Amino acid sequence: MQDTDQAAMLNEEFLLFRETFINELLSIATFKEKRGEHFIRPLVIVKDREKFEELNAKVNQWERYVEEIVELDPIRYNTRSVKFKLPAVLRDMSSVSIYINEAVSVRDVSKEQLISNYETAIASLKVGEQTEDSKRTCRIYRNEMNAIKRDDETMYKARNSNHTDVVVHFLPTLENGEKAPSNNFIKHRVSMAGMIVFDEIGNMECNLPKDGASRKSLIDTYITPIKYSIPSRGKIYRSSDNKRALTEMADKERVIRKRKDADKYNAKRREKRRLARVEKAAAIKAEKAAIKAEKAAERKKAAAAKKAATAAKKAAAAAK
C-alpha cells in the first residue's frame, strides 16, 4: 500500500477520533460557545487528576496521529491545518476569565473599485421602470459616490465581523501557592478543538461571560465608517483613518503598559519598604528583649549575691 493511501486511511481514522474526543469535551465543558445550532470551543476545567491524565493521554494520541499522517504524506497534509490543531492543555492556574470577542477580517479596497460598485448598482437600478424607491436609492448612491470621488483617499479598508473568538485570561499560581497579581494575566485564544485546564487544588476562580455578550473590536471606538449604502460584507473605512486608529491604539497600549510597569515597580518598592519596616521592628523588638533579659540576669545575679551575703552573715553570727 502506498504511503498516500495509508495516510488517507489514517486521516479518516483520526477524523473519527477527533469528533468523538471533541464531543466528549463538549459534554463536560465548563464553557462552550454556541454558534447556530451547534457548540464549539469547549473549555474544560478538570479537578480530578485521573480524569485529567485520561484527557491528556488523548491529546497526546491526537498529536501522534498528526505526526504520522504528515510523515506519510507531507504534500497533502500539513501540521498547520485547522483540523490538526490540538486542544491546549494548561496547569497551575488560580483563576480564569472568559471573553467572547468580535473577530474581524480586513481587506483592501481601491477607490476605483468602490466607484465601479456604485456605477454598477446605479445602472442596475435604471433598468426597467423606475419607482420612487429606486430613484431615491439612485440619489443616495450618486451622492455617496461623488463624496468618494472628492475624497483624497485612494485606498480603503473593508472590515467584516462575521464571527467571534473566545479568549481566556489566566492568572498563574505562584510558587508560594498564592494567586499572581491581576495585571500578570496570561492570554490564550481557545481553538475550535478547545482547551483543558487542570485545577489541581480545586479552588480555581472561573468568570464566565454573560449570555450573548461579546466584546466589540477595540478599533471601533477610534474610527467611523464612511457612508456606503450598497449591500456588502462589512463596513468601509478610510485607510488613513484605520492607520491613525492603529497608531492611537498602540500609543494607548504603551501608556497602559508603562502604567502597569510603574505600578509593578511601585508595588515592589512598597513591599521592600514594608519588609524593611518589619525587619527594623523585629530588630528593635529583639534588642529590647535582649536588654530586658540582660537586666533580668543582673537582677537575678544581684539577688543571688544578696542571698549569699545574708547566708554568710547568719553563718558568722552562728559561729560566735
Contacts in CASP RR format, 6 or more apart in sequence:
PFRMAT RR
TARGET T0000
AUTHOR 0000-0000-0000
METHOD contacts of the structure
MODEL  1
MQDTDQAAMLNEEFLLFRETFINELLSIATFKEKRGEHFIRPLVIVKDRE
KFEELNAKVNQWERYVEEIVELDPIRYNTRSVKFKLPAVLRDMSSVSIYI
NEAVSVRDVSKEQLISNYETAIASLKVGEQTEDSKRTCRIYRNEMNAIKR
DDETMYKARNSNHTDVVVHFLPTLENGEKAPSNNFIKHRVSMAGMIVFDE
IGNMECNLPKDGASRKSLIDTYITPIKYSIPSRGKIYRSSDNKRALTEMA
DKERVIRKRKDADKYNAKRREKRRLARVEKAAAIKAEKAAIKAEKAAERK
KAAAAKKAATAAKKAAAAAK
3 72 0 8 1.000
3 73 0 8 1.000
4 72 0 8 1.000
4 73 0 8 1.000
4 76 0 8 1.000
6 72 0 8 1.000
7 69 0 8 1.000
7 72 0 8 1.000
7 73 0 8 1.000
7 76 0 8 1.000
7 77 0 8 1.000
8 73 0 8 1.000
8 76 0 8 1.000
10 65 0 8 1.000
10 68 0 8 1.000
10 69 0 8 1.000
10 72 0 8 1.000
11 69 0 8 1.000
11 77 0 8 1.000
13 65 0 8 1.000
14 62 0 8 1.000
14 65 0 8 1.000
14 66 0 8 1.000
14 69 0 8 1.000
15 83 0 8 1.000
17 61 0 8 1.000
17 62 0 8 1.000
17 65 0 8 1.000
18 62 0 8 1.000
18 83 0 8 1.000
18 193 0 8 1.000
21 58 0 8 1.000
21 62 0 8 1.000
21 87 0 8 1.000
22 42 0 8 1.000
22 87 0 8 1.000
22 193 0 8 1.000
22 194 0 8 1.000
25 42 0 8 1.000
25 44 0 8 1.000
25 55 0 8 1.000
25 87 0 8 1.000
25 194 0 8 1.000
25 196 0 8 1.000
26 32 0 8 1.000
26 39 0 8 1.000
26 42 0 8 1.000
28 42 0 8 1.000
28 44 0 8 1.000
29 39 0 8 1.000
29 42 0 8 1.000
29 43 0 8 1.000
29 44 0 8 1.000
30 43 0 8 1.000
30 44 0 8 1.000
30 45 0 8 1.000
30 206 0 8 1.000
30 208 0 8 1.000
31 42 0 8 1.000
31 43 0 8 1.000
31 98 0 8 1.000
31 166 0 8 1.000
31 206 0 8 1.000
31 208 0 8 1.000
31 209 0 8 1.000
32 39 0 8 1.000
32 40 0 8 1.000
32 41 0 8 1.000
32 42 0 8 1.000
32 43 0 8 1.000
33 39 0 8 1.000
33 40 0 8 1.000
33 41 0 8 1.000
33 100 0 8 1.000
33 164 0 8 1.000
33 166 0 8 1.000
33 190 0 8 1.000
35 163 0 8 1.000
35 164 0 8 1.000
40 192 0 8 1.000
41 166 0 8 1.000
41 190 0 8 1.000
41 191 0 8 1.000
41 192 0 8 1.000
41 194 0 8 1.000
41 195 0 8 1.000
42 194 0 8 1.000
42 195 0 8 1.000
43 96 0 8 1.000
43 98 0 8 1.000
43 166 0 8 1.000
43 168 0 8 1.000
43 190 0 8 1.000
43 194 0 8 1.000
43 195 0 8 1.000
43 197 0 8 1.000
44 55 0 8 1.000
44 194 0 8 1.000
44 195 0 8 1.000
44 196 0 8 1.000
44 197 0 8 1.000
45 96 0 8 1.000
45 197 0 8 1.000
45 199 0 8 1.000
45 204 0 8 1.000
45 206 0 8 1.000
46 52 0 8 1.000
46 55 0 8 1.000
46 196 0 8 1.000
46 197 0 8 1.000
46 198 0 8 1.000
46 199 0 8 1.000
47 199 0 8 1.000
47 200 0 8 1.000
47 202 0 8 1.000
49 198 0 8 1.000
49 200 0 8 1.000
52 196 0 8 1.000
52 198 0 8 1.000
55 89 0 8 1.000
55 196 0 8 1.000
56 89 0 8 1.000
56 196 0 8 1.000
59 86 0 8 1.000
59 87 0 8 1.000
59 89 0 8 1.000
59 196 0 8 1.000
62 86 0 8 1.000
62 87 0 8 1.000
63 86 0 8 1.000
66 79 0 8 1.000
66 84 0 8 1.000
66 86 0 8 1.000
69 77 0 8 1.000
70 77 0 8 1.000
70 78 0 8 1.000
70 79 0 8 1.000
70 84 0 8 1.000
77 84 0 8 1.000
78 84 0 8 1.000
82 192 0 8 1.000
85 191 0 8 1.000
85 192 0 8 1.000
85 193 0 8 1.000
86 191 0 8 1.000
86 193 0 8 1.000
87 191 0 8 1.000
87 193 0 8 1.000
87 194 0 8 1.000
87 195 0 8 1.000
87 196 0 8 1.000
88 188 0 8 1.000
88 190 0 8 1.000
88 191 0 8 1.000
88 194 0 8 1.000
88 195 0 8 1.000
88 196 0 8 1.000
89 195 0 8 1.000
89 196 0 8 1.000
89 197 0 8 1.000
89 198 0 8 1.000
90 170 0 8 1.000
90 188 0 8 1.000
90 195 0 8 1.000
90 196 0 8 1.000
90 197 0 8 1.000
90 198 0 8 1.000
91 197 0 8 1.000
91 198 0 8 1.000
91 200 0 8 1.000
92 172 0 8 1.000
92 173 0 8 1.000
92 200 0 8 1.000
93 170 0 8 1.000
93 171 0 8 1.000
93 172 0 8 1.000
93 173 0 8 1.000
93 186 0 8 1.000
93 197 0 8 1.000
93 199 0 8 1.000
93 204 0 8 1.000
94 171 0 8 1.000
94 172 0 8 1.000
94 173 0 8 1.000
94 177 0 8 1.000
94 178 0 8 1.000
94 179 0 8 1.000
94 180 0 8 1.000
94 204 0 8 1.000
94 205 0 8 1.000
95 170 0 8 1.000
95 171 0 8 1.000
95 179 0 8 1.000
95 204 0 8 1.000
95 205 0 8 1.000
95 206 0 8 1.000
95 207 0 8 1.000
96 168 0 8 1.000
96 169 0 8 1.000
96 170 0 8 1.000
96 171 0 8 1.000
96 197 0 8 1.000
96 204 0 8 1.000
96 205 0 8 1.000
96 206 0 8 1.000
96 207 0 8 1.000
97 168 0 8 1.000
97 169 0 8 1.000
97 185 0 8 1.000
97 207 0 8 1.000
98 166 0 8 1.000
98 167 0 8 1.000
98 168 0 8 1.000
98 206 0 8 1.000
98 207 0 8 1.000
98 208 0 8 1.000
98 209 0 8 1.000
99 166 0 8 1.000
99 167 0 8 1.000
99 168 0 8 1.000
99 169 0 8 1.000
99 209 0 8 1.000
99 215 0 8 1.000
100 164 0 8 1.000
100 165 0 8 1.000
100 166 0 8 1.000
100 167 0 8 1.000
100 209 0 8 1.000
100 212 0 8 1.000
100 213 0 8 1.000
100 214 0 8 1.000
100 215 0 8 1.000
101 164 0 8 1.000
101 165 0 8 1.000
101 166 0 8 1.000
101 167 0 8 1.000
101 214 0 8 1.000
101 215 0 8 1.000
101 217 0 8 1.000
102 161 0 8 1.000
102 164 0 8 1.000
102 165 0 8 1.000
102 214 0 8 1.000
102 215 0 8 1.000
102 216 0 8 1.000
102 217 0 8 1.000
103 161 0 8 1.000
103 162 0 8 1.000
103 163 0 8 1.000
103 164 0 8 1.000
103 165 0 8 1.000
104 159 0 8 1.000
104 160 0 8 1.000
104 161 0 8 1.000
104 217 0 8 1.000
104 219 0 8 1.000
105 159 0 8 1.000
105 160 0 8 1.000
105 161 0 8 1.000
105 162 0 8 1.000
106 157 0 8 1.000
106 158 0 8 1.000
106 159 0 8 1.000
106 160 0 8 1.000
106 242 0 8 1.000
107 157 0 8 1.000
107 158 0 8 1.000
107 160 0 8 1.000
108 155 0 8 1.000
108 156 0 8 1.000
108 157 0 8 1.000
108 158 0 8 1.000
108 239 0 8 1.000
109 155 0 8 1.000
109 156 0 8 1.000
109 157 0 8 1.000
109 158 0 8 1.000
109 236 0 8 1.000
110 154 0 8 1.000
110 155 0 8 1.000
110 156 0 8 1.000
111 148 0 8 1.000
111 151 0 8 1.000
111 153 0 8 1.000
111 154 0 8 1.000
111 155 0 8 1.000
111 156 0 8 1.000
114 145 0 8 1.000
114 148 0 8 1.000
114 156 0 8 1.000
114 228 0 8 1.000
114 236 0 8 1.000
115 145 0 8 1.000
115 148 0 8 1.000
115 149 0 8 1.000
117 230 0 8 1.000
117 232 0 8 1.000
118 141 0 8 1.000
118 142 0 8 1.000
118 144 0 8 1.000
118 145 0 8 1.000
118 148 0 8 1.000
118 230 0 8 1.000
119 145 0 8 1.000
121 141 0 8 1.000
121 230 0 8 1.000
122 138 0 8 1.000
122 141 0 8 1.000
122 142 0 8 1.000
122 145 0 8 1.000
125 134 0 8 1.000
125 137 0 8 1.000
125 138 0 8 1.000
125 141 0 8 1.000
126 134 0 8 1.000
126 138 0 8 1.000
130 138 0 8 1.000
137 229 0 8 1.000
140 229 0 8 1.000
141 229 0 8 1.000
141 230 0 8 1.000
144 226 0 8 1.000
144 227 0 8 1.000
144 228 0 8 1.000
144 229 0 8 1.000
147 226 0 8 1.000
147 227 0 8 1.000
148 226 0 8 1.000
151 226 0 8 1.000
151 238 0 8 1.000
153 238 0 8 1.000
153 239 0 8 1.000
153 240 0 8 1.000
154 239 0 8 1.000
155 239 0 8 1.000
156 226 0 8 1.000
156 236 0 8 1.000
156 237 0 8 1.000
156 238 0 8 1.000
156 239 0 8 1.000
157 236 0 8 1.000
157 237 0 8 1.000
157 238 0 8 1.000
157 239 0 8 1.000
157 242 0 8 1.000
158 232 0 8 1.000
158 233 0 8 1.000
158 234 0 8 1.000
158 235 0 8 1.000
158 236 0 8 1.000
158 237 0 8 1.000
159 217 0 8 1.000
159 219 0 8 1.000
159 225 0 8 1.000
159 234 0 8 1.000
159 235 0 8 1.000
159 236 0 8 1.000
159 237 0 8 1.000
160 233 0 8 1.000
160 234 0 8 1.000
160 235 0 8 1.000
161 217 0 8 1.000
161 234 0 8 1.000
162 233 0 8 1.000
162 234 0 8 1.000
164 214 0 8 1.000
165 189 0 8 1.000
165 190 0 8 1.000
166 189 0 8 1.000
166 190 0 8 1.000
167 187 0 8 1.000
167 188 0 8 1.000
167 189 0 8 1.000
167 190 0 8 1.000
168 187 0 8 1.000
168 188 0 8 1.000
168 190 0 8 1.000
168 195 0 8 1.000
169 185 0 8 1.000
169 186 0 8 1.000
169 187 0 8 1.000
170 185 0 8 1.000
170 186 0 8 1.000
170 187 0 8 1.000
170 188 0 8 1.000
170 197 0 8 1.000
171 179 0 8 1.000
171 180 0 8 1.000
171 182 0 8 1.000
171 184 0 8 1.000
171 185 0 8 1.000
171 186 0 8 1.000
172 180 0 8 1.000
172 184 0 8 1.000
172 186 0 8 1.000
173 179 0 8 1.000
173 180 0 8 1.000
173 201 0 8 1.000
174 180 0 8 1.000
181 264 0 8 1.000
181 267 0 8 1.000
183 260 0 8 1.000
183 263 0 8 1.000
183 264 0 8 1.000
188 195 0 8 1.000
197 204 0 8 1.000
218 249 0 8 1.000
219 242 0 8 1.000
219 245 0 8 1.000
219 246 0 8 1.000
219 249 0 8 1.000
222 244 0 8 1.000
222 245 0 8 1.000
222 248 0 8 1.000
222 249 0 8 1.000
223 237 0 8 1.000
223 238 0 8 1.000
223 241 0 8 1.000
223 242 0 8 1.000
223 244 0 8 1.000
223 245 0 8 1.000
224 237 0 8 1.000
224 241 0 8 1.000
225 235 0 8 1.000
225 236 0 8 1.000
225 237 0 8 1.000
226 236 0 8 1.000
226 237 0 8 1.000
226 238 0 8 1.000
228 235 0 8 1.000
228 236 0 8 1.000
END
